[in-house]
Amino acid sequence: MSLTRTIKISALNIAMHQPHSPQRYVSLFHDAKKLGQLVRLGSLHGTMLGSLSGVKEYTKGAVLTGEIYRFVKLDANEPWFNIETLEEATENEVDGIKIPSHLLPHLQRIEFVFRPDVHELWFVSQDRDDRLGPQAAAKFFQSLFDRLVDSGKYPRVEVTAVPDHETLDQMLSLRKVEKLTIELKRPNADDAAKEEARWLKQLEKQKARKMTVELVAEKGDSVVPDEETRSLATVASKNGNVSVVGRNELGTRVEESTKAKPLMKPALVDSELETSLDVLRRAAFGG
């Protein structure tokens, strides 16, 4: 029996407004764990920050590791189904169901690694039957952090699913780009690339939280983004969203966005040599 399996790895960019530092990110995660908050994802599933390990005082190169718990959050008031009679369960049958409210079925454990130095969280978005999509993960952490932001303990935090590396290039390479929309939320540029720092300064200078740029082509023509626009789009793909409406080589209408194509990178795990967390750590550090 093969001990090698394929998992999928995704990433989130977590950008805290000023004031921020690697230590603030470490504190943010530990405070989020203390909340013990259940976050509903849709009508069926619930999620919680199930475990968190790592330093409480940041040192260079330190990471936090943990698990998101995903489970079925049943609404006992919804109709039940009797598979023997193929009918809705009767009131007497439902009254006989006695599941303690603190016990929830179908637990899944979603591992993650968080790097405070670059404020990126890498997680296993699929491992056999355990899965959590990038947008669902972003919603989960955004909900947790919003609770802390609302309490006044932290400045605004923006969570964005990192797009697939080739998505933006493919979007801008369409035969015809009829409309290009770029939404940039404030990046965190303390130790980020020069381009992120430049756009952050523009937003801060104008006391703006986000910037939206829309380019619409002349009828029958195509938008040709210049270097400035491409720079903005590159930063926004990890700190907001970029979308296009256009035509492909066949002339078919295409609508795409970086948000709709998050990174889901396949990786092999050889259980005889390593764990999925080992593979996740390598991915987080560019391996």
Summary of the structure (lengths in Angstrom):
residues: 287
radius of gyration: 22.0
end to end distance: 27.4
largest distance: 68.7
contacts: 840
relative contact order: 0.19
helix: 25%
strand: 35%
